[in-house]
Amino acid sequence: MTPQIIDGKATAAIIKAEIAEEVKRIVANGGKRPHLAAVLVGHDGGSETYVKNKVLACEACGFQSSLIRYEDDVTEAELLACVDRLNQDPTVDGFIVQLPLPAHIDAQKVTERIDPRKDVDGFTPVNVGRMVIGLPCYVPATPKGIIELLRRYHIETSGKRCVVLGRSNIVGKPMAMLMMQKAYGDATVTVCHSHSATLKEECRQADIIVAAIGRPGFVTADMVKPGAVVIDVGTTRVPDATRPKGFRLSGDVDFEHVAPLCSAITPVPGGVGPMTICMLMLNTLQAAKGE
């Protein structure tokens, strides 16, 4: 079987062009250009790259962007004061506080301080609660991106068996919620994790597997039934002396051996990753429009 490769990079480029066109119309009609702010603490390599890509995405979409930097030794009080300022700044439509934060800062306390109307990451308890009961909200960017890929590639989800590997607050839990909701996936959903006793058996019955467990090559060919759709959320840096940077990005799926079994699969890189930032842009546009 030759699988359909779900190209997140190309899809994200199309969506960013769509957003840019809408922003042009808004500005031409006298409206305000959407403004996304990002707060970055310290110099974590992954976070630096992610925030840089967000700034580039803002440029591509015609947004205004602001980057607020703090060193690792910033106090929790200083960071909370920054959140308060952004909450009250009428020029900022949405903002994110890039995770992870240093150990001396309570990330949950910082997240809960964000005004839900500006929480374009969709991490505040208000937005999470609204998502769970199917009310309008900001949906976390990675699960939202996966739903958008499934929709744009016309992959049938209604009534299908979906296994979500991983139970994180950022991907696993919201992904499961969206896949079971009638307005999104309308699927029969099982959530598995590293302690699931029947993990392989559950995966073998799945029509759709969403792998977000954070272990390179975790999903192997013996876990996938022929014709399944596999969505790989994993992005782990694996040492590789043959690469200029000394590492390569590895997904949670053993792509080489799993892909031949699939009807469709996302690659790493170039699959889910580009969609995550793209959905953050869509959430910011939604915030700017006051929806």
CORDABEL-V994793 format. One record per run of one state. SS is the DSSP state (hx for helix, st for strand, lp for the rest). FROM is the first residue (numbers start at 1). LEN is the number of residues. Records with the same first field share a line. If there is no record, write none. Layout:
BEGIN
SS: FROM-LEN + FROM-LEN
END
This chain:
BEGIN
lp: 1-3 + 7-1 + 29-6 + 42-3 + 62-2 + 71-5 + 89-5 + 98-9 + 114-2 + 120-5 + 133-8 + 153-8 + 166-6 + 181-7 + 193-6 + 205-3 + 212-7 + 220-1 + 224-5 + 233-3 + 240-7 + 251-2 + 254-1 + 262-2 + 267-5 + 289-3
st: 4-3 + 35-7 + 64-7 + 94-4 + 119-1 + 161-5 + 188-5 + 208-4 + 219-1 + 229-4 + 236-4 + 247-4 + 253-1 + 264-3
hx: 8-21 + 45-17 + 76-13 + 107-7 + 116-3 + 125-8 + 141-12 + 172-9 + 199-6 + 221-3 + 255-7 + 272-17
END
